[in-house]
Amino acid sequence: LHCYETIGLEKTTMETVAKEAGIGRATLYRHFTNQDEILAEAVLSEMGEVQKKIEAELDDLSDLDKFLENACFIILKESPKKTVASQMFGSGGAIVQRAALGQDLLTGFGEFLLRDFYQVAQKQQRIAEGVELAHIVEWITRFLTSYLANPSQLFTSDSELRFLIRRGLIPIILIHQ
């Protein structure tokens, strides 16, 4: 994280990360095959802090719509406050596409975060037949990364952002009874 915080995403290289960590490049390559994996790990570390906030504020899964709305809202509000995430999303779609959507680490984070939600939604028959947890994680990840990389000029207030989540994302994921 330190390299990204001090010199930025664009200037951080495998060599600078290795030097900052006090190890050789070969050692670094044994743990990470490329810089995108390091970037994804850094974002995942920051998202762990966001996850703690979600867990602290949203421990009740009785209202799935509210849970999903609030979890997405927290991610959209908190991610820009994180150094690496804000640089990644602020740099445009290329880095987001390469580092965030292409990494199994972030997909795993989404699956971990939504696993209980998905199980409750299945029991309540709120998930359409054939829709798996991986599909939901993919839809939410694409929605969130798209919005973070290119914030809406139409939905700018908190209430408008919540409206966007309720009307644009939740109907794709949950069946309303």
Phi, psi and omega in degrees: 000324186301317180299315180295322181290323186269320182245353175092168183295313187294327184266348180283128178238171176301323180295317180292324178294314179299315180298315180297324181278349180074031179230167177280160179299322180299320178296317179299318180292340175290334181261328182226129182281338179202174183293330179298324178293322178294316179299315179298320179296320179295317178295319178300320177299314178294323181291338174300324176293320178294320179301318179299321178294318178298313180297323181291324184266338188231069179267357183257116179261013183291330177247094186297321179300313180296318179301310182296317178300311183292321179297313179295320179298315179299316179299316181293328180276324186273327184303316179296343179279348181269133187304304184290315180299317181294322176294318182295312182286329179288342183276352179107181188290334186297311181291322178299312181299315185289313189266322186271306185285336183273358186253131178296334180301313182288327175295318177299321177299314179297318179294320178297315183294326187256359185302310180296318177304312183297316180297318178295316180298322177296314180299325180275003182057044179258358180253130179296149180302135178088350179274122181257166178304319180300324178296315181296316178300317179299313181298313182294316179301315180294319178299309184294314181293325177297314181292320180292323180285328182223078183302146181289142172272344181272318182256091186249329181275165178301318181293324178290323178294319176297321177300315179301316179296314181296319185267334185258333185248311186301318179297338178285330188262317186251141173276128178270132182258000000 
